[in-house]
Amino acid sequence: MAHPSFQLKRAKNDQYYFTLTAKNGQVIAQSEMYNSKDAAENGIASVKTNAPQADIDDQSAAA
C-alpha cells in the first residue's frame, strides 16, 4: 500500500462503517456505524476535512 487509505465496509447487520489504514496496512481508525452508505461517505469526507484541525486531548496523565 503506497499511502494511507479509507476502506468503506458493510457490517453483518447491514450498516456501513469505514476504516483508515496506514501505509503499512495497519488500521489506525474505525468509524461509528452508519445506516446508509451515503452517511458513511459523508463521515469519510468529514474526517478528511476536519482531522487536520483536530485538537489533541491528552488524557494519558494519571488522575
Backbone hydrogen bonds, N-H to C=O, Kabsch-Sander energy under -0.5 kcal/mol:
donor,donor_aa,acceptor,acceptor_aa,energy
5,S,21,T,-2.1
7,Q,19,T,-2.5
8,L,6,F,-0.5
9,K,7,Q,-0.5
9,K,17,Y,-3.4
11,A,15,Q,-3.2
14,D,11,A,-2.0
16,Y,34,Y,-2.7
17,Y,9,K,-2.1
19,T,7,Q,-1.9
20,L,29,A,-2.5
21,T,5,S,-3.2
21,T,19,T,-0.5
22,A,26,Q,-2.9
25,G,22,A,-2.2
28,I,20,L,-3.1
29,A,20,L,-1.2
31,S,18,F,-2.7
34,Y,16,Y,-3.1
40,A,36,S,-1.7
41,E,37,K,-2.6
42,N,38,D,-2.1
43,G,39,A,-1.8
44,I,40,A,-2.1
45,A,41,E,-2.2
46,S,42,N,-2.3
47,V,43,G,-2.2
48,K,44,I,-2.5
49,T,45,A,-2.0
50,N,46,S,-3.4
51,A,47,V,-2.2
53,Q,50,N,-1.2
54,A,51,A,-1.5
57,D,55,D,-0.6
58,D,56,I,-0.8
59,Q,57,D,-0.9
